[in-house]
């Protein structure tokens, strides 16, 4: 059972994540070779996270250790207003069966600071809810 998937913005990532979600009850961790800014989250990853929410799961944001969590941690994400509330985008996503594998999962977005002290996404973890 594969529980770690490396994010590469290619179709192969979708297939790898779908297989991991289908075959494992363990948390599935998405690691990044190049860690994106929360404001520049790849659309491919946004689709998976939005499906967690659309299927009744929770999306949680974990700030870097020893940092205070803002009242609304989602405010730092450029993706929230555009994709997550876009009805047409959600309708398009639900046409694709692979994203339904996010049902029954929560997503934890773990943020960290890079060498330049910029906030980046370190990992996204999909856990059974």
KEKE-574140 format. One record per residue (C-alpha): residue in three letters; x, y, z. Coordinates in steps of 0.5 Angstrom, whole numbers, plus 500, padded with zeros to 3 digits. Layout:
N
AlaXYZ
...
This chain:
129
Unk500500500
Unk503507498
Unk502512503
Unk506518500
Unk505521493
Unk510526490
Unk506532487
Unk508533480
Unk503537476
Unk502532471
Unk497527469
Unk501521473
Unk500525479
Unk492524479
Unk493517477
Unk498515483
Unk494519488
Unk487516486
Unk491509487
Unk493511494
Unk486513496
Unk483507493
Unk488502496
Unk489505503
Unk486507509
Unk492510512
Unk493517511
Unk496519504
Unk501524504
Unk503529498
Unk510531498
Unk512537494
Unk519537490
Unk518544489
Unk514547495
Unk508552492
Unk506558495
Unk499558498
Unk497563493
Unk500559488
Unk497552489
Unk497548483
Unk490547480
Unk491540480
Unk492539487
Unk486544488
Unk481540485
Unk483534490
Unk482539496
Unk476542493
Unk473535493
Unk474533500
Unk470539502
Unk464538497
Unk464531499
Unk463533507
Unk470533509
Unk474538513
Unk480542510
Unk484544516
Unk490548515
Unk496547520
Unk501553521
Unk509552522
Unk511550529
Unk511556534
Unk507560529
Unk500563531
Unk494561527
Unk490566524
Unk483567526
Unk482565518
Unk488561516
Unk484560509
Unk485568508
Unk492566506
Unk490562500
Unk488565493
Unk485558491
Unk479559496
Unk475564493
Unk476562486
Unk476554485
Unk472552492
Unk466557491
Unk466556483
Unk460552482
Unk462551475
Unk469548477
Unk465544482
Unk460541477
Unk466540472
Unk470536477
Unk464532479
Unk464529472
Unk471526473
Unk470519477
Unk477519480
Unk476525485
Unk470521488
Unk476518492
Unk477524496
Unk470522499
Unk470520506
Unk477524507
Unk479530511
Unk485534508
Unk490537512
Unk495543509
Unk501543513
Unk505550512
Unk512551513
Unk517557512
Unk522556506
Unk529558506
Unk527565505
Unk522565510
Unk516565505
Unk510561507
Unk509555503
Unk505548503
Unk510543506
Unk505537505
Unk498536504
Unk495530508
Unk489526506
Unk486522512
Unk480518513
Unk474522517
